[in-house]
Amino acid sequence: MDAGTVATPKIGAEVVVRTLEQRGVKYVFGVSGAKIDSVFNALVDSSIKTVVCRHEQNAAFIAGGIGRMTGKAGVALVTSGPGVSNLATGLATANSEGDPVVALGGAVAMAETLKKIHQTMDTVSLCRPVTKFSAAVPAPEAVGEVVANAFRAAESGRPGAAFVSLPKDIMSAPAQGQLIVPPRFQGLGPADGQALAEAWKLISTARNPVVVLGLLASKPANAVAIREFIEHNNLAVVGTFQAAGAVGAHLLTNFGGRIGQLANQPADRLLDSADLVVTIGYDPVEYDPSQWNKGNDRPIIHIDAIPADLDNYYRPVVELTGDIAQTLKALTLITGRPNKSPISEALLSEIKKQRETQIAEAKEKSGIPIHPLRLCYELQNFISSDMTVCLDVGSFHLWLARHVYSFRARQILMSNGQQTLGVALPWGIAATLVRPSEKVLTISGDGGFLFSAMELETAVRLKCNLVHMIWIDGKYDMVRVQEVAKYGRESGVALGPVDPVKYAEAFGATGMMINSPDDVVPTLKRAFDTHGPVIIGVHVDYVDNHKLFEEVREDSLI
Ligand SMILES: Cc1ncc(C[n+]2csc(CCOP(=O)(O)OP(=O)(O)O)c2C)c(N)n1
């Protein structure tokens, strides 16, 4: 067996660990159990750090965060039965949102698979709908193959989740087979030349082309190529929530803002006006084409790593499938539209004026509890280029997604495929590990916080320097506003109070409260000067939240 630079594995569990080392894995996140303890045992003799989590779902979230920030699969390791079923939401989130994750789960011995004994579960079937790859290792000689193929599936094309079930007898059996070394050269090239020429024909003759950036646009290499392409052709551009940061600050005058959730944004007006839509790294999971393209029969150019999901409302005439960055470079070489279209120019200058008006009004919002726009304003000024911001899901994230800009790819992380509550704190833990020189700010509502708040103990144990802000309103508000709009009343959304300061202190973290709008930045500064995790509570005034869901192409969400 060629073990490369690492010691020769003696049992299946060691083959797993050596394969992880070979893939450059630095951390595994998980919860152990009797069916997987041989792999945890083998980790002790490896270069990999084992991070014990308080719940498997959070292990998958942290692994997903690592995947999103590095492009390399994050790894979760859990026991059989409920250990794996607890992963499901984390894997679904990663899989929908393009984040590479490899999850490894324990299992009963092969011969016991069909028996109803302790923790038997058909976890391969359970994970199939929430992964790109779900398989059990069937024999000792297949350990290296299956784990290597799981990585391949997780990291290639549109990245996503992969699951491998590791039967305990195979993990403790003598190692057989090979460690599979990944090819040194791999990957896609630019799209087909004829398709590129067709795309250019459409772009050069369109009256008002508009670019839509989707979740893969914010992969850093893609973002660089996108900036050149937009600048070179002076194109108008809008982006989904997960495309945040793909457009550079120097292109703000081309940027119409974010789209998603509901077609009521200024950027939706710009997109509506297009006679040609060019999507880059777009996945319908973030923004359903029936929302933004119903009734439109303008041509669409689809630029992505994988072919489009065809849809009544999304039927590209040209598909540029391949490596996105290389495709855009190739397209930039043959294109050249120096002037913005007059239609986009006019709309973009209107959007700029609206932005300025909103900023002026946000500054003046001095009430207590604090208005979301004032918080967005303070945060926009506070967020520095060396900061990673991880958002949970709720009304608060719609305010932030629509009103806080970022000009660095994957600086602001959002869950917009599954919109899964609880991602923020685990992603923040991931950020402190893979971006150790950055400041990490995570934000949730008081509902979503408690979906993963037990992981504060992990953050304290790892001495993570992160600041977590909780917007407090005592409700699952994003659900409440929609219920009130539909039924005229709310149901099942009221929560009891939790004291963030005492909660933080119970875990050995620091707790703070923001008590007024002028207190926002000083409190954040104090929090970032404090070692270890800090929880900050802030009471918010959600009086205007109904506007987040109003059907109009709203100009003033103030
Ligand atoms: C796991 C999961 N369960 C339920 C939902 C539905 N949901 C979306 S937002 C939300 C409320 C979030 O409340 P909170 O975190 O307090 O933020 P707020 O909306 O109040 O700002 C709920 C329950 C979800 N997205 N994910």
The ligand as a Gaussian input file, in Angstrom:
#p B3LYP/6-31G(d) Opt

LIG

1 1
 C      -34.855000      24.916000      10.424000
 C      -35.896000      25.920000      10.057000
 N      -37.105000      25.874000      10.665000
 C      -38.054000      26.798000      10.350000
 C      -37.796000      27.754000       9.414000
 C      -38.870000      28.785000       9.055000
 N      -38.438000      30.104000       9.516000
 C      -37.857000      30.981000       8.682000
 S      -37.447000      32.406000       9.416000
 C      -38.089000      31.891000      10.880000
 C      -38.115000      32.808000      12.069000
 C      -36.773000      33.265000      12.499000
 O      -36.939000      33.982000      13.691000
 P      -35.757000      34.777000      14.329000
 O      -34.516000      33.988000      14.285000
 O      -36.164000      35.271000      15.662000
 O      -35.556000      36.001000      13.334000
 P      -36.629000      37.149000      12.979000
 O      -37.416000      36.654000      11.811000
 O      -37.481000      37.350000      14.203000
 O      -35.805000      38.351000      12.620000
 C      -38.601000      30.597000      10.787000
 C      -39.228000      29.835000      11.908000
 C      -36.522000      27.747000       8.791000
 N      -36.182000      28.634000       7.848000
 N      -35.594000      26.843000       9.151000

